Amino acid sequence: MGLSVGIVGLPNVGKSTTFNALTKAQNAESANYPFCTIEPNKAVVPVPDERLNELAKIVNPQRIQYSTIDFVDIAGLVKGASKGEGLGNQFLSNIREADMILHMVRCFEDENITHVEGGVNPLRDIEIIESELIFSDIEQLERKIEKLNRQAKASKEAKNLLEIANELKAHLDEIQPVSTFTKKDDENFKILNKELRFLSAKPIIYAVNVDEEGLLEDNEYVKKVKEHAKEVGADVIKICAKVEEELVALDEEEAKEFLNELGVKESGLDKIIKTSFNRLGLISYFTAGVKEVKSWTIKKGWTALQAAGVIHNDFEKGFIRAEVISYEDFIKYGGEQGAKEAGKMRLEGKDYIVQDGDVMHFRFNV
Protein backbone atom coordinates (compact mmCIF):
# COMPACT_ATOMS: atom_id res chain seq x y z
CA MET A 1 0.00 0.00 0.00
CA GLY A 2 1.34 3.43 -0.93
CA LEU A 3 0.98 5.78 2.04
CA SER A 4 2.01 9.40 2.06
CA VAL A 5 2.44 11.97 4.84
CA GLY A 6 2.90 15.63 3.90
CA ILE A 7 5.10 17.71 6.23
CA VAL A 8 3.66 21.25 6.31
CA GLY A 9 4.10 24.45 8.29
CA LEU A 10 5.26 28.02 8.03
CA PRO A 11 8.79 28.67 6.73
CA ASN A 12 11.63 28.12 9.21
CA VAL A 13 9.76 25.88 11.65
CA GLY A 14 12.04 22.86 11.15
CA LYS A 15 10.37 20.94 8.32
CA SER A 16 13.44 20.34 6.19
CA THR A 17 15.63 19.62 9.22
CA THR A 18 13.08 17.02 10.33
CA PHE A 19 12.93 15.58 6.83
CA ASN A 20 16.71 15.26 6.77
CA ALA A 21 16.60 13.26 9.96
CA LEU A 22 13.61 11.18 8.86
CA THR A 23 15.35 10.03 5.72
CA LYS A 24 18.83 9.87 7.30
CA ALA A 25 20.12 11.77 4.29
CA GLN A 26 20.91 15.46 3.92
CA ASN A 27 18.89 15.78 0.74
CA ALA A 28 16.50 18.53 1.80
CA GLU A 29 18.41 21.80 2.04
CA SER A 30 17.92 23.63 5.34
CA ALA A 31 18.50 27.36 5.25
CA ASN A 32 17.49 30.38 7.30
CA TYR A 33 15.21 31.93 4.71
CA PRO A 34 11.72 31.17 3.34
CA PHE A 35 11.20 28.86 0.36
CA CYS A 36 14.57 27.13 0.44
CA THR A 37 12.53 24.03 -0.47
CA ILE A 38 11.08 24.68 -3.92
CA GLU A 39 10.17 21.18 -5.13
CA PRO A 40 8.69 18.71 -2.64
CA ASN A 41 11.25 16.21 -1.43
CA LYS A 42 9.98 12.66 -1.17
CA ALA A 43 11.44 9.72 0.69
CA VAL A 44 10.38 6.22 1.65
CA VAL A 45 10.84 5.74 5.39
CA PRO A 46 10.75 2.35 7.17
CA VAL A 47 8.30 1.90 10.04
CA PRO A 48 10.32 0.85 13.13
CA ASP A 49 9.16 -2.57 14.32
CA GLU A 50 11.29 -4.63 16.67
CA ARG A 51 9.16 -7.69 15.96
CA LEU A 52 10.85 -8.12 12.58
CA ASN A 53 14.24 -8.32 14.26
CA GLU A 54 12.98 -10.95 16.69
CA LEU A 55 11.52 -13.01 13.84
CA ALA A 56 14.81 -12.73 11.96
CA LYS A 57 16.72 -14.15 14.94
CA ILE A 58 14.70 -17.35 14.54
CA VAL A 59 14.43 -17.56 10.74
CA ASN A 60 17.87 -16.12 9.87
CA PRO A 61 16.71 -14.67 6.53
CA GLN A 62 18.83 -13.13 3.79
CA ARG A 63 17.14 -9.77 4.34
CA ILE A 64 14.54 -7.92 6.43
CA GLN A 65 11.94 -5.67 4.82
CA TYR A 66 9.97 -3.20 6.93
CA SER A 67 6.65 -1.55 6.17
CA THR A 68 7.18 1.93 4.78
CA ILE A 69 5.61 5.38 4.64
CA ASP A 70 6.33 8.08 2.06
CA PHE A 71 7.17 11.41 3.67
CA VAL A 72 6.91 14.55 1.53
CA ASP A 73 8.66 17.74 2.63
CA ILE A 74 6.47 20.53 1.27
CA ALA A 75 7.81 24.09 1.01
CA GLY A 76 6.77 26.54 3.74
CA LEU A 77 3.30 27.98 3.37
CA VAL A 78 2.50 31.59 4.25
CA LYS A 79 -0.63 33.65 4.80
CA GLY A 80 -2.37 33.96 1.43
CA ALA A 81 -1.01 30.65 0.09
CA SER A 82 -4.47 29.66 -1.19
CA LYS A 83 -4.41 32.81 -3.35
CA GLY A 84 -0.94 32.07 -4.66
CA GLU A 85 1.18 33.96 -2.11
CA GLY A 86 4.66 32.50 -1.77
CA LEU A 87 4.10 29.93 -4.54
CA GLY A 88 1.27 28.65 -2.34
CA ASN A 89 -1.05 27.01 -4.86
CA GLN A 90 1.74 24.79 -6.15
CA PHE A 91 2.50 23.51 -2.65
CA LEU A 92 -1.15 23.06 -1.68
CA SER A 93 -1.57 20.70 -4.63
CA ASN A 94 1.29 18.60 -3.24
CA ILE A 95 -0.50 18.28 0.11
CA ARG A 96 -3.65 17.13 -1.69
CA GLU A 97 -1.87 13.92 -2.70
CA ALA A 98 -0.94 13.06 0.90
CA ASP A 99 -2.99 10.68 3.08
CA MET A 100 -2.35 12.70 6.21
CA ILE A 101 -0.61 15.87 7.38
CA LEU A 102 2.31 16.27 9.75
CA HIS A 103 2.01 19.90 10.85
CA MET A 104 5.33 21.23 12.14
CA VAL A 105 4.92 23.96 14.73
CA ARG A 106 7.77 26.01 16.16
CA CYS A 107 7.70 26.06 19.97
CA PHE A 108 11.06 27.58 20.88
CA GLU A 109 12.71 30.99 20.91
CA ASP A 110 15.90 31.64 18.94
CA GLU A 111 16.81 35.15 17.81
CA ASN A 112 19.13 33.66 15.18
CA ILE A 113 16.28 31.91 13.35
CA THR A 114 13.90 34.26 11.57
CA HIS A 115 10.16 33.79 12.08
CA VAL A 116 8.18 34.77 9.01
CA GLU A 117 5.39 36.25 11.18
CA GLY A 118 7.79 38.22 13.39
CA GLY A 119 7.67 36.09 16.54
CA VAL A 120 6.85 32.69 18.01
CA ASN A 121 3.12 32.09 18.46
CA PRO A 122 2.18 28.46 17.72
CA LEU A 123 -1.61 28.88 17.86
CA ARG A 124 -1.46 31.78 15.40
CA ASP A 125 0.81 29.72 13.14
CA ILE A 126 -1.58 26.76 13.27
CA GLU A 127 -4.51 29.03 12.43
CA ILE A 128 -2.66 30.49 9.43
CA ILE A 129 -1.82 27.11 7.92
CA GLU A 130 -5.16 25.45 8.60
CA SER A 131 -7.12 28.48 7.36
CA GLU A 132 -5.19 28.30 4.10
CA LEU A 133 -6.15 24.63 3.77
CA ILE A 134 -9.81 25.59 4.28
CA PHE A 135 -9.60 28.48 1.77
CA SER A 136 -8.13 26.11 -0.78
CA ASP A 137 -10.97 23.64 -0.16
CA ILE A 138 -13.52 26.45 -0.63
CA GLU A 139 -11.97 27.37 -3.97
CA GLN A 140 -12.06 23.74 -5.14
CA LEU A 141 -15.63 23.29 -3.95
CA GLU A 142 -16.87 26.49 -5.59
CA ARG A 143 -15.63 25.27 -8.97
CA LYS A 144 -17.36 21.93 -8.40
CA ILE A 145 -20.62 23.64 -7.39
CA GLU A 146 -20.61 25.69 -10.61
CA LYS A 147 -20.32 22.48 -12.60
CA LEU A 148 -23.00 20.70 -10.56
CA ASN A 149 -25.42 23.61 -11.00
CA ARG A 150 -25.30 23.01 -14.74
CA GLN A 151 -25.59 19.22 -14.42
CA ALA A 152 -28.34 19.17 -11.78
CA LYS A 153 -31.02 20.18 -14.29
CA ALA A 154 -30.70 16.84 -16.05
CA SER A 155 -29.20 14.54 -13.41
CA LYS A 156 -30.62 13.39 -10.09
CA GLU A 157 -27.14 12.26 -9.00
CA ALA A 158 -25.73 15.73 -9.68
CA LYS A 159 -28.65 17.29 -7.79
CA ASN A 160 -27.88 15.13 -4.72
CA LEU A 161 -24.19 16.01 -4.93
CA LEU A 162 -25.06 19.69 -5.24
CA GLU A 163 -27.16 19.57 -2.09
CA ILE A 164 -24.36 18.16 0.06
CA ALA A 165 -21.80 20.43 -1.65
CA ASN A 166 -23.79 23.52 -0.68
CA GLU A 167 -24.07 22.31 2.90
CA LEU A 168 -20.33 21.72 3.03
CA LYS A 169 -19.66 25.15 1.48
CA ALA A 170 -21.69 26.80 4.25
CA HIS A 171 -19.65 24.86 6.81
CA LEU A 172 -16.33 25.88 5.25
CA ASP A 173 -17.43 29.52 5.01
CA GLU A 174 -17.49 29.52 8.82
CA ILE A 175 -13.73 28.68 8.61
CA GLN A 176 -14.46 25.20 9.92
CA PRO A 177 -12.46 22.30 8.46
CA VAL A 178 -14.03 19.48 6.48
CA SER A 179 -12.96 17.13 9.30
CA THR A 180 -15.67 18.63 11.56
CA PHE A 181 -18.45 18.42 8.94
CA THR A 182 -21.28 16.38 10.48
CA LYS A 183 -22.25 14.52 7.30
CA LYS A 184 -18.95 12.81 6.48
CA ASP A 185 -20.71 9.42 6.40
CA ASP A 186 -23.06 10.59 3.66
CA GLU A 187 -22.37 8.70 0.42
CA ASN A 188 -22.54 11.89 -1.64
CA PHE A 189 -19.97 13.53 0.60
CA LYS A 190 -17.70 10.52 0.13
CA ILE A 191 -18.00 10.93 -3.65
CA LEU A 192 -17.02 14.61 -3.39
CA ASN A 193 -14.11 13.90 -1.07
CA LYS A 194 -12.77 11.12 -3.28
CA GLU A 195 -12.72 13.48 -6.24
CA LEU A 196 -11.58 16.71 -4.57
CA ARG A 197 -9.40 15.23 -1.78
CA PHE A 198 -10.20 18.02 0.66
CA LEU A 199 -7.10 19.25 2.47
CA SER A 200 -8.89 20.07 5.72
CA ALA A 201 -10.38 16.58 5.85
CA LYS A 202 -7.01 14.90 6.27
CA PRO A 203 -5.95 13.63 9.71
CA ILE A 204 -3.33 15.83 11.38
CA ILE A 205 -0.43 15.16 13.72
CA TYR A 206 1.17 18.21 15.31
CA ALA A 207 4.95 17.93 15.60
CA VAL A 208 5.98 20.57 18.13
CA ASN A 209 9.58 21.51 17.52
CA VAL A 210 11.32 22.47 20.78
CA ASP A 211 14.85 23.17 21.99
CA GLU A 212 16.73 20.62 24.15
CA GLU A 213 15.26 22.00 27.39
CA GLY A 214 11.77 21.64 25.98
CA LEU A 215 12.27 17.89 25.47
CA LEU A 216 12.24 17.26 29.22
CA GLU A 217 9.45 19.59 30.27
CA ASP A 218 6.62 21.11 28.25
CA ASN A 219 7.07 24.84 27.76
CA GLU A 220 4.10 27.21 27.56
CA TYR A 221 4.01 26.98 23.76
CA VAL A 222 3.76 23.18 23.84
CA LYS A 223 1.01 23.29 26.48
CA LYS A 224 -1.07 25.56 24.28
CA VAL A 225 -0.68 23.27 21.26
CA LYS A 226 -1.66 20.24 23.35
CA GLU A 227 -4.80 22.02 24.56
CA HIS A 228 -5.73 22.88 20.96
CA ALA A 229 -4.99 19.34 19.76
CA LYS A 230 -7.24 17.90 22.47
CA GLU A 231 -10.09 20.10 21.25
CA VAL A 232 -9.73 19.00 17.61
CA GLY A 233 -8.82 15.35 18.27
CA ALA A 234 -5.28 15.49 16.90
CA ASP A 235 -2.09 13.84 18.15
CA VAL A 236 0.89 15.85 19.40
CA ILE A 237 4.48 14.63 19.23
CA LYS A 238 7.32 16.62 20.72
CA ILE A 239 10.61 16.66 18.88
CA CYS A 240 13.83 18.66 18.79
CA ALA A 241 14.63 18.71 15.09
CA LYS A 242 18.19 19.79 15.80
CA VAL A 243 18.77 16.80 18.10
CA GLU A 244 17.12 14.42 15.64
CA GLU A 245 19.45 15.58 12.89
CA GLU A 246 22.45 15.01 15.17
CA LEU A 247 21.24 11.45 15.79
CA VAL A 248 21.61 10.73 12.06
CA ALA A 249 25.39 10.54 12.35
CA LEU A 250 25.30 8.05 15.25
CA ASP A 251 24.98 4.28 15.21
CA GLU A 252 22.15 2.58 17.10
CA GLU A 253 24.00 2.21 20.43
CA GLU A 254 25.40 5.74 20.31
CA ALA A 255 21.95 7.11 19.53
CA LYS A 256 20.42 5.29 22.52
CA GLU A 257 23.15 6.62 24.80
CA PHE A 258 22.65 10.16 23.49
CA LEU A 259 18.88 9.98 24.08
CA ASN A 260 19.45 8.61 27.59
CA GLU A 261 21.71 11.55 28.36
CA LEU A 262 18.92 13.88 27.28
CA GLY A 263 16.45 11.96 29.46
CA VAL A 264 14.44 10.80 26.43
CA LYS A 265 13.41 7.17 25.88
CA GLU A 266 12.53 7.23 22.18
CA SER A 267 13.38 9.32 19.16
CA GLY A 268 10.66 11.80 18.30
CA LEU A 269 10.93 10.72 14.68
CA ASP A 270 10.25 7.10 15.57
CA LYS A 271 7.14 8.32 17.38
CA ILE A 272 6.09 10.31 14.31
CA ILE A 273 6.47 7.29 12.02
CA LYS A 274 4.62 4.91 14.36
CA THR A 275 1.86 7.43 15.09
CA SER A 276 1.37 8.15 11.38
CA PHE A 277 1.02 4.42 10.74
CA ASN A 278 -1.47 3.95 13.57
CA ARG A 279 -3.45 7.12 12.85
CA LEU A 280 -4.09 5.91 9.31
CA GLY A 281 -5.66 2.75 10.76
CA LEU A 282 -2.91 0.46 9.53
CA ILE A 283 -1.52 -2.80 10.87
CA SER A 284 1.22 -5.19 9.81
CA TYR A 285 1.28 -8.90 9.17
CA PHE A 286 4.46 -10.82 8.50
CA THR A 287 5.83 -13.43 6.15
CA ALA A 288 8.88 -15.25 7.45
CA GLY A 289 11.09 -17.39 5.22
CA VAL A 290 14.77 -18.00 4.55
CA LYS A 291 14.83 -15.43 1.73
CA GLU A 292 13.25 -12.64 3.74
CA VAL A 293 11.27 -11.65 6.80
CA LYS A 294 8.86 -9.01 5.59
CA SER A 295 6.20 -6.72 7.02
CA TRP A 296 3.09 -6.16 4.89
CA THR A 297 0.86 -3.12 5.41
CA ILE A 298 -2.93 -3.51 5.45
CA LYS A 299 -5.93 -1.65 6.84
CA LYS A 300 -7.21 -2.76 10.23
CA GLY A 301 -10.19 -5.08 9.66
CA TRP A 302 -9.02 -6.49 6.33
CA THR A 303 -9.67 -10.15 5.55
CA ALA A 304 -7.13 -12.82 4.71
CA LEU A 305 -8.26 -12.58 1.08
CA GLN A 306 -7.51 -8.85 0.96
CA ALA A 307 -4.20 -9.36 2.75
CA ALA A 308 -3.18 -11.99 0.22
CA GLY A 309 -3.85 -9.52 -2.60
CA VAL A 310 -1.28 -7.10 -1.17
CA ILE A 311 1.45 -9.64 -1.98
CA HIS A 312 0.17 -10.51 -5.47
CA ASN A 313 -3.13 -10.53 -7.35
CA ASP A 314 -2.68 -14.27 -7.98
CA PHE A 315 -2.68 -14.91 -4.23
CA GLU A 316 -6.10 -13.30 -4.04
CA LYS A 317 -7.54 -14.86 -7.22
CA GLY A 318 -6.46 -18.40 -6.37
CA PHE A 319 -6.80 -18.16 -2.58
CA ILE A 320 -7.23 -21.58 -0.90
CA ARG A 321 -6.39 -20.89 2.74
CA ALA A 322 -4.06 -19.02 5.05
CA GLU A 323 -1.76 -20.70 7.54
CA VAL A 324 -1.61 -18.35 10.52
CA ILE A 325 0.59 -18.20 13.63
CA SER A 326 0.38 -15.28 16.03
CA TYR A 327 3.63 -13.37 16.51
CA GLU A 328 3.68 -14.30 20.21
CA ASP A 329 3.35 -18.02 19.47
CA PHE A 330 5.94 -17.88 16.67
CA ILE A 331 8.47 -16.41 19.14
CA LYS A 332 7.43 -18.59 22.10
CA TYR A 333 7.78 -21.88 20.19
CA GLY A 334 10.89 -20.96 18.22
CA GLY A 335 9.39 -20.66 14.76
CA GLU A 336 6.93 -22.34 12.40
CA GLN A 337 7.77 -25.97 13.17
CA GLY A 338 7.62 -25.48 16.93
CA ALA A 339 4.31 -23.63 16.66
CA LYS A 340 2.90 -26.43 14.48
CA GLU A 341 3.93 -29.09 16.99
CA ALA A 342 2.34 -27.08 19.79
CA GLY A 343 -0.91 -26.86 17.82
CA LYS A 344 -0.60 -23.10 17.42
CA MET A 345 -0.83 -22.94 13.63
CA ARG A 346 -4.38 -22.20 12.45
CA LEU A 347 -5.89 -22.78 9.01
CA GLU A 348 -8.04 -19.77 8.17
CA GLY A 349 -10.39 -19.05 5.27
CA LYS A 350 -10.76 -15.97 3.10
CA ASP A 351 -13.07 -14.19 5.59
CA TYR A 352 -10.62 -14.38 8.50
CA ILE A 353 -9.89 -10.90 9.92
CA VAL A 354 -6.12 -10.51 10.00
CA GLN A 355 -4.66 -9.46 13.34
CA ASP A 356 -1.67 -7.17 13.83
CA GLY A 357 1.46 -9.32 14.01
CA ASP A 358 0.03 -12.46 12.39
CA VAL A 359 2.71 -14.55 10.69
CA MET A 360 1.03 -15.82 7.54
CA HIS A 361 1.61 -18.22 4.68
CA PHE A 362 -0.90 -18.30 1.83
CA ARG A 363 -1.89 -21.40 -0.14
CA PHE A 364 -3.24 -20.55 -3.59
CA ASN A 365 -3.84 -22.12 -6.97
CA VAL A 366 -4.05 -20.20 -10.25
N, C-alpha and C positions, 0 to 999 in steps of 0.2 A: 504494500500500500504506500502510495506517495503522500507524505504528510509535510506540510510547510508551515513554519512559524515566521511571521514578519516582525522584525525588531524595529520599533518606531519610537519617536520622541522628538523633542526640540533639538536643534543643533547643540553640540558640546555637552551632552548629558552622559556620554560614555558608551554610545551604541557601538561604534567601530572598535573601541578598546575591548568591549565585551565580546564582539564577534571574533576578534583576533584570538582571544583566549578560548572561545568555544571551539574554534576550528584548529587550535594549536598551530596556527600558521599566521605569519604577519602579512596577510594578503588584503587587509582592509586598511587603507592609510588612515592614521589618526593624526589630526592636526588641530591647532587651536584657532580654527576659523570655520564659519558655516559652509556647508555644501562641499566639504572635502571628499565626500562620497557622492559621485555623480551617477554611476550605474550601480544597480543593486548587486551586492556581492552575495553569492549563494554557496552554501557548503553543506555536505551531508555529514551529520554528526551522530556517532553511535550513542545509543541509550545505555547508560551504565547498568549492568545487571550481573551481580556476583554469582548468580545461579549458573550462568554459562561456564564460569571458571570451575565451579564445583563439579559440573557434569563432565567437563574436559579432563579433570583429574581421574575420573573413572574410565572414560572412553578412550582417552589419549588420541584425539583426532589430529589430522594434518593441519586443520585451521579452525578458528572460532569466528563466527559471524554474528554480530549484534544486530538488533533492530536499529533502525535509523530514523532521524528526523531531518528534514531540510530546514536550515535557518537562512533567512534572507535579511541582510543588513540594508535597510532602506534609508536613503539620505534624509537628513533632518528636515522635518516639516516646520513651517512657521505660520503665524496668524495670516489668514488669507490664502492658504494653500489650495483650498477648494476652488478659488477664483484664479489660480495660476501663479500666486505669489511664490517666489523662491523655487520655481520649477515644480510647484506643488502638484499639479494635475498628473504629471508623469509619475511621480512617486506614489500618489494615491492609487493609481492603476496597478502598481506593483503589490500594494497591500491587498487589493481585491482578490489576488490569486492565492493568498495565504489562507490556511485553515483556522488559524488563531493569531492573536496579536500579543507580542511581548512588548509592553510599554515601559521603556526606560525613563526613570524619573530621577533627576538630580536631587540629592538630599544631603549635600555637604557644601560648606563654604570654602572657597579658594580664590583669592584675589588674582591669581595668575591665570585662571581659566575663565574666559569671557562667558557671560550668560547673555543670550540673545535678547532676553526681555529685561536686562538691566540688574537682575538680582534673583536670588534663590527663593522660589515660592512654588512648592510642588503642586499644590491644589490648583493654582492658577495655570501652571504648565499642563496639568492633566486636562483642565477645562478647555484650553486652547486646542490641544490635539484632538480631543474627542468631539469638540464642536465642529472641527474641520471634517471629521469623518461623517458627522450627521449632515453637514452642508453638502458634502459630496453625494450622500445618499439622496438628499432632496433633489438635487440636480438630475441624477439618474432617473428618479421616480417621476419627476415632472415630464421628462421626455417620453417615458413609457405611458403616462396618463394621456398625453396628446395623441399617441398612437392608438390607445385603447378607445378613446372618445370617437375616433373615426370607425373603428372596427365594431363597436358595441351596437351600432344600428342594425347590423346584419348577423351578429354572432352572440348567442346566449353566453358562451364561455367567456368572450371578451367583456360582456356586461358584468359578469360575476367577478372577473379580475379587476375591472374598473372600480367596482364597489369597495373591495378590500384595499385597493390602491389609494383611493381617496381617504379612507379611514386611516391608513398608515401615514399618508401625507399630513393629515391634521395632527397626528401624534408627533411626527418629526418637526413640524412647525413650532411645537412647544419646546424645541431643543431637547427632546427626549430620544434616546437611542432606540434602534429597532429591537434590541435585546429586551426592552421593557414593554414592548407592544403586547397587549393581552391576547391577541388572536394568532399567535405564532403556530398553533396547531391546526389552523384552518388550511385546508388543502389548496385554496387559491393563493394564500400567503406563501405556502411552500413553493408553488409554481413561480411566483414573483422572485422569491429569494434565490431559487436555483438559477434563474436567468440573470438577475442583477447582482447577486452576491454582495448584499449590503454590508458595508464596512462596519457599521455600528451594531451589526448582529453577531459579529464574531466574538468568541470568548476571549477574555483579556486576563493576562497575568501582569501585575505591576512588579517590575524589578527596580527596587529602590537602591540607587547607587550611593554608597556612603564612604567616608574615609575610614581608616583603620580603627579609630576609636568608636565609630558608629557600629562596627561589627559586634562589639561586646554588649553595648547597651543602646537601645533605641533612642535616637535624638528626637527633638520636637517635630522635625520634618517627617520622620518615619512614622511617628505616632499619628500624625494627621492623615497620612496616606492610608494607614491601616484602618482608621475610622471610616474613611471614604470607601475603601475596598469592602468593608463589612456591609456597608449600606447597599452597595451595588452587586454583592455576591462574587467578588473577584478574589483571586489569590494574590498574596504579596510575598516576594522573596527578596531578602536583603543580600546585597553583594557589594564588594569593593572591587570595582573593575580593575583598578590598578594592581591590587593583590592578585587577582585572578590571572592577569597577564604575566605577573612575575612567576606564578606557578607553572606556566608553560615550559619554562626552561629547566624545571626540576624533574627528576624521576619520581616514581610512585612513592618510595619511602621518604625521599627528601620533602615531597609535597605534604605528606602526612605529618612529618615533624614540624614543618613550617606552620601548618594549620593549627597544630597543637600549641605551638608557641603563641599563636594569636588567640588561643582559647576557643577555636572554632572546630566543630567535629567534621563537617562536610563542606566541600566546595559549594559555593553558591551556584556555580554553573551546573554542577551535577543535579542540584535541586531544581534548577530551571528546566533541564532536560527531562527529568523524571516527572515533574509537575505538568509539563506540556503534554507528555505522553498520557498521563492519567486524566488530565482535564479534557482531552479529546475522546475519552471513553475507550481507550485502547488497552489491550492486554497482549501478552506474549504466550505462544506455545513453542515447544522445542522439538527439533529432530536431532537425534544423537547417533552418529555413526562414525566409522573410522576415518572417513574422508573429512567430515566436518560436524561440529556441533553448532547448530544454527537456531537463532531466535526468529520467529515469524510473527508479524504484527497483524492483529485482527481486531474488529470491534467487539466489545463486551457483549455477550449474548448471541454470538454467531454459532452456527451449527458446525458439526464435523464436515458436512458437505461443503459449506462455504469456506471453511478453513483449508480443506484440501485444494480448492480452486486457487488459493493464494500461491501455492507451490507451482501448479500447472493446471491448465484447463482439462487435460486428460484425466487428472486425478479426480476432478469433479464429475466429468462425463461418465467415467467408468467405475465410479466409487462402489466398492463392495462392503468394506468395513474399515473401522479404525481400531488399531491396537493402542490402548491408552494406559500409561502408568503415571501416577501423580509424581511431581518433582520430589516430594518428601519421601515417597516409597522408593523411587529410583536411587536416591542417595542412601537411604537407610539399608537397602538390600544390595548395595554395591553394583547396580546396573541392571540391564534388562533381564539377564538370565536369573539373577538372584530374585528379582521381583516376580518373575514367572513362577519360580519354584515356591515362593511364598504365597502364591495365589493372588498377587497384587496387580497382574495385568488384566485389563478388562477389554472385552470386545464390544465396541459401540457402533450403532448404526448412524445413518446420515442425519438423524434429527437430534443426536446428542449435542448438548450445549457445552462447548469447549470451556474449560476452566483455566485461569491464569496459571502457567507453570506446567500444564500437561505435557508429558513427553509422548509424542505420537508417531505412529508408523501407519501409513495408509496402504491398504490393499485395493488394487483397482484392475480393471480389465477393459482395454479399448481395442 
